[in-house]
Amino acid sequence: MKYTKSFAALALATVVGTAAVAAETEVKVIGVSIPAATHGWAGGMNFHAQQTVERLEEVYPELDFVLATASDPGKQVNDIEDMVATRNIDALVVLPFESDPLTPPVQAVADSGAWVTVVDRGLSVPGIEDLYVAGDNSGFGKVSGEYMASKMPDGGDIVVFRGIPTTIDNERVDGFKAAIDGSGINILAAEHGNWNRDDSFTVMEDFLSKYPKIDAVWASDDDMAIGVLAAIEAAGRDDVQFVLGGAGMKEMIKRTADGDKMMPANVTYPPSMIATAIELTAVGLTSNAPVSGSFVIGSVLVTQENAMDFYYPDSPF
């Protein structure tokens, strides 16, 4: 089942309006397990998670939250196991660092009877979670591919940057490839930049050494786009016409708004989705509101014409 933003707003407003006067009940614990701020998008996600936990602890006296951040999949597995063992969590909100290693421990949480909300990257086995909150990753790839095809009407040679190996990365790439099918755009190579500037700089250096002509780059993420742009500049290459990132980093949105030819567009993927996930989980534990299913946030193409509608200078991302 897919819910709209208006449904979520209504559900949250209803419960927030009554939570302050709720009768005293047994305190329930919500565990929140997310990756550490290893790149810009994750930094924004961490900011929104912390802000949301602090706000909801005041709104819901019957809820307690435990927030843990992990710099690798092993640490995240340990965090979740510790939440179960020491806090006996009633619900888990998890944004998996990687899909495969996080699937068994999250499955164990679900098997224990706790509510499970999975955010963004998804698990390797479908159906474990009670609620899934994410951006429209297939749509993200589709919007990106459609823009590339429109920007390159005569086709051309491009390189593609993938993120961390996850289900959402697969969805994005599949959506992108389907959108450019028949356009004359040829993918020279696709490698994982891990949503990381330094990794993407190194990968782009390799691409530039292998291919004497690259018409454009689908970086698929703004942190990776920054690394790509730095590598292009360092190599002194002028064949690359533009780089398409994504996720709406404020610095990149500003470049698009200012008419930077190397960053002519962007595709939205808001890190604030973690706040939606935590809030809906709180709704599920404190009311009878039907919040199970999927909540998908659509991706929007950002161009110079509408860029200022997506520019938030005070945002951490």
C-alpha positions, 0 to 999 in steps of 0.5 A: 500500500502506498500512502501520500504525504497528505495522509502522513500529515493527517495521521501525525497531526491527529496523534500529536494533537492527542499525545500531550493529554494521553493517559500514563502508559507503559513506556515503549522503546523505539530503536533508530539505527542509521549509518554515520555521517560518512558523506553529505547526504548521510550528514543531513540524514543524521541531523534530521534523525537527531532533531526528530528524536529530540522533538518526539521525546517531548511530544510522546511521554510514553515513548523512549528512543535510542539512536545509534550511528554506525560507520560500517555494516558490522558496527550496525549489526552490533548496535541492533543486537545491543538494542534488542538485548539491553533495551528490549526495543518495541520497534526498530527504524533502520536505514541499512548501511548495506542490504545483505549483512543487515538483513539477518539481524533485522529479520531477527528483530521482526521475528521477535515481534517488534515493529520494523521500519526500513528506510531508504536502502532496503533489505535483501529479502522483501517483506520483513518490514512493517513499514518501508519509507524511501525516495522513489529510487526507480523514479530517481534513475528514470528522471536522471536518464530522461534528462540525460537523453534530452540533453544528448539528443544525438547520443554519446558516450558516458560513464556511470557512478554507482553508490554502495551495493544496495537494493536502491542502487540497483533500482536507480541503475535499472531505472536509468538504463531503461530511460536511456534505452534507444537514445544512442547513449552508450555507457562506457563503464559503471563503477561504485563510487560508494556515495563518497567524494574521494572514492569517486575522484579515484574512479573518475581518474581511472575513467579519464585514463582509460577513455580519451573521450567522455561526453557526460557523467551520471554521478547519481549523487552530489557527493560523488559529483564533487569528486568527479568534477575535481578529477576532471579539473585536475586532468584538464579535460574539456571533453566532458560536457556536464555532470548530473548528480543528485539528492539536492545538496545545497551547494550543487543546487546553487550551481544549477541556479547560477547556470553552471554548465557543468551542473545544469540539473539535479534530481531530488532525494531528501535526507529528511525521509528519516524524520518521516520514518521515525514519526510514522513509527511513533504513530504506529506505536501510539495509535490505531492509525494504519501506517504499515505498507510503503511511503514513497517520496517522488524525485523531481528534476531540478533545473535553472528555472526551478532550482531556487524552489529547492535551495535551502541555505540553512540546511546541513545538506 
